[in-house]
């Protein structure tokens, strides 16, 4: 990146991560009681499921896991169906990382597709 500055002035380029970090923004609003309640995964089964989902996702972010899944799923020998049948099957999946949404996954897929068409009408 090139910054054009008159010679008599000095440019200061801040690290945006230091300016826009939410934990610094809300630092004064957090007290001991609110910290104990924040992301308390012991309260109910739903939050435990979300926590376990993220722990598994992070544990499996390895090259070996990726290679294993590519070998398994990129053979395309698991089922034969139309696109609409595949989209309809999405309704049987539960996203454990976002369990509080009532919208069917197929509806979310159509909403995403329509938004992409709106943003990129020429493609």
Secondary structure, DSSP 8 states (H G I E B T S, - for coil): ------TTS------HHHHS-HHHHTGGG--HHHHHHTT-TTS-HHHHHHHHHHHHHHHT-SHHHHHHHHHHHTT--S----HHHHHHHGGG---TTSTT--S-HHHHHHHHHHHHHHHTTT-
